[in-house]
Structure formats: structure tokens, C-alpha cells
Amino acid sequence: MLFRNIIAAALLTLAPVAAHAQHLLVPMDDDQADHLRAYGLTYNALKDGAKAEWLLNYRGGSFLLPDTPEMRRRAGLAGVTVVPVNDAAVAGIRSEMASGNMDAIPLEKAPRIAVYTPPSAPPWDDAVVLALRYAGIPYTAVWDEEVERGDLSKFDWLHLHHEDFTGQLNKFYITYRGAPWFVDMQNENLAMAKKLGFPNVPALKKDVADKIRRYVMNGGFLFAMCGATETLDLALAGHDVDIAAAYADGTPMDPNADAKMDWARALAFRDAHLEQSPYVNAMSDIDGHQVNVPGRRQPLGTFTLFQFSAKLDPVNTMLVQDHRTVIPDFYGVTTSFMKNRLKPGDVVLADEPGAPWVKYIHGDYGKGSWTFLGGHDPEDPQHAIGSPPTDLSLHKNSPGYRLILNNVLFPAAKKKPLKT
Amino acid sequence: MPSVRDVALIACVMLTGAALTPRVARAQQQSFGGPAYMRALDLEQQNHYAEAAAAYKEVLAHDATSLPALLGLERVDAQLGRSDSLLPIVDAAIARQPHEAAFRTIKLRTLHSLGRFDEVRAAFERWRADWPHDAEPYRAYAKLLIQDGLTAEADSVLHRGEADLGSARQFAYELAQLRAALGQWEQSAAAWRVAVADKTYLDQAAIFSLTPVSVDVRPRIRAVLMAPPATVAARRILAGLELNWGSPRDGWLAIKDLPPDTAAVDAWLDFSRRAEEAQSWLTARDALVAVLARQRQPGLAGRAATDALSGGDARSAALLAAQAESLMDSSAAAGSVLAVHLRALSILGRPEEGEHLLAAYAGYLDADTRDRLTKDVAWGWIRMGNMAKAKALLASSGLDVDGEAEGWIALYQGDLATARKRLKPSDDAASPPLVLALALLQRTKADSAPAVGQAFLALARADTAAAAAAFEQAASAVPDAATLLLATAAQLDADRHDARAVTLWQLIVQQHADAPEAPEAELEWARALRRSGQASAAVDRLEHLILTYPQSALVPLARRELDELRGALPSTS
């Protein structure tokens, strides 16, 4: 540790005048001026064909990039702190990493990114889109039409945010049925369902959910937040059951829907009870916080990231790289996941100690994997419809947003056989 | 001194009194001011809730329909967590006076606080059935639903009221709030229009409710509030909104063409006060001038003159000050508007007129005021470049030229050595000309530069075009401060036309890259390019700035501009 600090201090001092070294260390601890753009710098280096390394658990999960004039230029423009290091210094870093819970993971290829979002959605209502745009990471927006025609196979990584895959439009009907934005959303979804030959929105969304499931099974990486986590699994498990209220598909929910759910088809959850009332703004008992149900709403606390063995469990370690381990919680349509609704194979990445729910989970499915993070926006804990968008230039060191960007970058890692 | 809670409680009691109908008020007189009630109130203020509850009940034992006592009991029972015990007492009051809306409302509120929502609904239905032509049940129930965020249910209740009573007018206020909560801004604005037509005091609530609408929705709100027939109440809402949205000039345009009756004049006066608070001085001036056309009050003319001067319109300030003087007696004018008038004349380069004016009012001024005003007039001569006249005026009043004045006179004459000795940072250091002068005198080693003096003189006369040209010309006279003078010229040019300013910024960046002004020049150059739609060129400049001057304090600003150009951040407009 002492060696690392001495080297780091010496190099940081030299940084402004250093001649080209062999590498640029992108520290991700508190020395980093802009954590979020550090991911963009690394992603774009990979996109341009450079090789990089993710130094797991080393100084907050630092990156090692080749030292080139262009890399320095980009770092300077983005305000990302970089430290030029020569081979000898890198050898010192590797030696220190070998003796602790750290490991270097080669990053080889920038993943092709898709974000599932309706064409009319403002780009500022999705934390992942905010993070991607701020970090300068390119993405392609896809929606039902693209999913239905099989375009997901063109992408390595897919993000879902607050789409309601039960087709009930997040039950906003209860409160916002007359609001122009809700009417537009309803019409847009209905028009797409008709265009693609489905009788109603729930039928379309179930089919889309199933295609997303197949995408993961075939090796895709799925990252979902907010309501998309819970409703994707409900749509998958309820594939052959009417789980939508009458306002969505013309018929009431099957009163025996709970018993008919096929949880084997779901990615993360099991045995959930569906909310039968169309007038209660909750989908099921998967979410622990139930933010939109006044009598059930739970207060926000903090969640703690789990520590994993970098050498034995690199994937989970990548997903929790952060310069903070305790992070303030934030609400979403789905904020958290009840422990008693998780499948046995789920890996819990973060939970709220003492609470019956967890925040951040991961699992494998077929050849691919999924990661679910509850909540809507890590820097807007009480986010409400109509709230102004989060300006990430004011949150460039956000530990919550880092979790999102860990997910963006981890598919770039060269696959190593899991040692556990 | 009463605590905040005491004040709130007293206000609550006062409002209760104000809300009573005359009939109830008469019935309540005894209990409202009676000793038992006062004792209950005292106990409540001292947080002795159990004893207060007993005292309120004592009042109610004598008069079961005492509304103040019922409201007091409602408050203290809530503190004691036993609101359910209030229900039989409220029911008794309702049984005696079934038409009294306040008792019904207490019942709804109490059941609601207990979470007995089905009973709230039942109580509403009962109230509605008992008084089918009364709007109050719908309003009270809808208010509770809105409070719970059950906007759709509240909407249904109000629609039902509208259908039952045959008009939505009585629910305009609730509908306006509801539509705003639903994000139905146009409908909300339309409902506010109706609500303020009957209750003009709701205009502030309307402004508060509609202020959050996004930029793209604002034109539709404007259309609703500007739609014929023009009403003062609706236009006042729009004027207030425009002030809150940062467009005070549009606010004035919303009300300026109203027929000039009493209500319109009140609106203009109110707007002028708000515009002054927003430091939109010339808009405030315009509103006051409109009022002056109807009410020739000297105080208003004085305010208008002061606002004009604060807004940089010395010509208008002088005219309005003269008008104010004509409406006042000499003594009052000397004590108020004369200073504004003299300062305006000084800025306008009319010191001779100022001297005459000062002489005319001399008899009404005390010595200190006269000295201060004499200095103001002397500054007029200084700005004219007539140092002899300035000195003569000061001497005629037995005044010396003080250090700062000497410094400015020296600077205007190009005597940088004397200016360097005399001009010091002062409380007025925020004054841009002083900051600029001190920066220049610190930077250059030159002791004399008449061209620099001419430039500062033009600036003092508010002749920015001449000042820009003079600063640019002076740059060659003091090479060691050339970039400072060029940057000043560019900034002055930019207020009128970017092209000339861009040439100067370009010159600084390309030929004086090491100058302290270079990063600022590059940032301003980029901004000018952005304004003219040359986004790509602006990006080049911003990138160059960030990479060339990484330690500059302007880098975060440059990075933000770059982010906005690339769409990496949400728009802030």
C-alpha cells in the first residue's frame, strides 16, 4: 500500500509535464475528477481498437489504457484524471495487486449497446441514457418493432428501464389517465401493437419480453432498472395468463393468475403474488418499497455493495466496482426486490442490511446474463413524473451511476472461466 | 415574543373567526371569547393537550355548536392521537346544525386522518344527499383526495359535482389545482381564469401553481391567459408568471394594453413593485409611467426616475425626475428626486444644466447634501473632459478634489503615474470601470498614455462605441497591457455586434496566446461562434481552450458549453 501511494504521489506530481509513458492509469478512487467520463474514455479506447485493463479493486477499480497523444487529449477534454505510468510502475502495481483481493481483467471489445425505449420518450428520463450521453458512449435506441424483427442479435448489451412489460403502462392509468403525455403513450403503444399484429398492448409486450429472454439465453447481456425488472419477469412467467387489468386488454385479470404463473420462464424471481386490484399502483409483491401505494410505501435507507473475490469471481466484482460501498437508496416504480421472491441461483450484489429486500442482483441465463438494479435515478431519490432531468455534470463522481456504467463495460471483459 | 407555533395558532383562530358565517358568528360570540375557551387556548399554546381537550369539551358542553372549540378539540385530539373521540361530538354538532359546512368538513377530515376512507366517502355521500345544491361537499372531499394524490378520484368527484349542480364554476379553484397536479397545464390555466374571475385574491395561488410549466408549454399557457375577453385577473396571472419565468418585458406586455381602469392601474402598480424586486428596472419604469398617466403622484414619478437610472436610461431618468420635481414642493424634491436628476444629467454630459438645477435648490439643501450633489455635478464636467470646470465648481463650494477624483482626472488625462498613486481599491471596487482601471495600472509600466485616457473618458460618458474604438487604438500605446485593452474593446463591441469582437478575440488568442486574457477571449470567441450557428467551429475553440489552458478557471465553463453543444447534458433553457 505504501509503495502504491508513493508511486501514485510521485506520478501525479509529474503528470502535467510527463513525457509519454507506456500507460495511462485512470484512478477510480477519490483522486478521480470525473468517474463517469472515465468509463467513456475507456469504452471509446476499446471502440477505437485499443486494449485496456480493468484493475479490479485497485484504487476503486481503476483502468489501465495505452498512453497515446489522442488518449491524453480525450482525457483532458473530458476532465478525466489520468496518471502516466511506465512499465516499471505497472509492474509495481501488478505486484501489489497479486498480494491482495485484486485482479487485472483485460478489456478487449467495446460492446454494441441497445437501449429499449419508445421513440417519443425524452432522452432525459432514463438514468442509463443520461449516463451514456454524459460519458460519451454511443448507443442505439430500439423498441418493439426492432425487437420483433430480430434486431437484438446485433447488440451485445441491452438496457431496459421503466417499461411495463405487463402492458399496463405502469398503472399510471389510475392517476394520469387524462394527462396528455399518458394519452400519447397509450396511443403510441396501441398503434405499435396493431401494426405488429397483436390484439392489445399486453399481448405485444409479452411477446417482446419473450424475445428479450431468448436474447439473453443466446448470450446477450441484459441490464434492467426500475419497473422493467419486475414487469419483465411477470410478463415471462405470466406468458399464458391474463395478468393485465381490463383497461389494458379489455378483460379483467385472471383471478387465479397467481396459481397459473410459470416461474420457470422468469429470469430472477419466483412465487410472487400479483396485485389484483387495477386501482392499486403496484404490480406484485416483488418490490419491497411499493412507492406508489400510500399504505405500503417504505422509507428509503442506504444499500451496501457486497465484496467478491476479484480473482475467483471477476464478473460480480466488476459489477460492484465503486469508490463507495454504502450508497443512498433511491425510489423507482420498482425500488427493491424482496429476498423471499429471489430465485435460489440469484447473486445479490447489494442489499440494505436488516431489510427484507435487496437492491442489486445478477444471474446467468442460458449463455447470457442479466443484472437488475432497483430504482429510477441514483441522484434523484424521490424522482416524480415531471421532475427536471438530472444534470450529471453536477454528479460526476456519483457512486450510484458508477454501478450503471460498470454494467456497460463489463461485457467488454475477455471471458475467463469462472473459478468458483 | 410568541413562538412560530403560537403565531400559527393565533392566525388559525383568527381565520376561523373570519370564516364564520354571520349567523354562526353570532351564536359563537359567547364561546369564542369566553373564559373557558381562552383557558383552553392557553393550555393548548403551552402544549398541555389533555387539559386543553378537557377545557374545549367544557365549552362544547355549554354550546355543542361552538366551531372554535370544535376546531381546537380537533387540533389537540390529533396531538393526543385520539381523533376518534371527536366523532360523536362532531355528529352532535351536525345534528343540531346540519347545514353548517364547517362541521361536515371536520368530520370528513377526522375520518380521513383515522384512515377510515370508506366512512369518509359515506360521510360525503350523506352530506351531498342532505344538501344536494351545495358545492361544499364536493370541494371538501376532492381536497382530501388531492391531498392523498388520488387525482383521478378527485377528478371524478368534481365532475360529479359539476353534473349535479349544473356548473363547474364553483369548482374552478379545485379543478385548477387538480389539472396542475395532473400536468394538464392548459386546462389548469383555463380553470384558474375562471377561479380568479370570482376571487381575485387567488392570483398568487395561480402563479405559484403554473410557474413550474416547462418552456415548451408556456406559449399555450400564454394563449389561454391572453385569450379574449381580456380580464385584469387573468392578465395579472400571466404578468406574474412571466416575471417568474425570467421574461419581465413579456409580463409588462401582458398587462400594458388593459383598459386603464382602477383594476388595471392596481395591476400596473403591483407589477412595478415585482419588477423592481426582480431588478427589471426599465420594465418597472414603464409600468410606473403608465400609472403616472392616470395618477400624477410625485412619489411614483420619483420611483420611475430612479428605476430608469438604475436601468441605464439616463435620458428618461432626467425627464421623469423633472416631472417629479414639478409635482412636488421644492423642499420635498430637494430631499428625494434631485439627486437622481443631477446624476442623470451628469451621465448625459449636461453638467451646466446640473449646476443651474443645484443652484436653484441650494436653499433647500443641508451642507452635507449640497457637497455630495456638487461632487456629482463635478463628475459631469470630468466626464465631459473639462477638468478646469470640475475643479472650479468644487473650489466654489470650498471642496477639495479628493484622491479618487484626482485619480480619475489623471487617468482621463492620460497621466497614468498619478492615477496609479491616487486610485485605490475601495468599497466601490465592484465598479467595473474601477476594476478595469486598477488592472490596467497594475499591468502596465507606462506613466503616460493619453489614448488610454480618451478610452476611459468615452466609457465614463457611456459612449460604448467610441470607447471600444478608443480601447482598441490605445492597445498599441501600452504594449504591456495591450491584451487587456483589446479584450475590453471586444467586450464592448460584443454588446453591439459580434463580428468586430470576434476579430479582436481571434487576435488575442492567435497572437497573444500567453496573455492572461487569452482563455477568456477564446471562450467568448466560441460563444460568439455558437450564437451564429457555427457549432463545429465553436467546438474547436472550446477544445483548444480546455487543452491549452487546463489550469484556467474557465475550463469548467468551457467544458459545460462543449457538453451542451454535443447534447451530453439536458438543456437548461
Interface residues (C-beta under 8 A of the other chain):
Chain A: P16 R73 G76 L77 G79 W124 L130 R133 Y134 G136 I174 T175 Y176 R177 G178 A179 P180 W181 P294 G295 I385 G386 P388 P389 T390 D391 L392 S393
Chain B: G115 D148 G149 L150 T151 A152 D155 L182 G183 Q184 P212 E543 I546 L547 P550 V555 P556 R559 R560 L562 D563 R566 G567 A568 L569 P570 T572
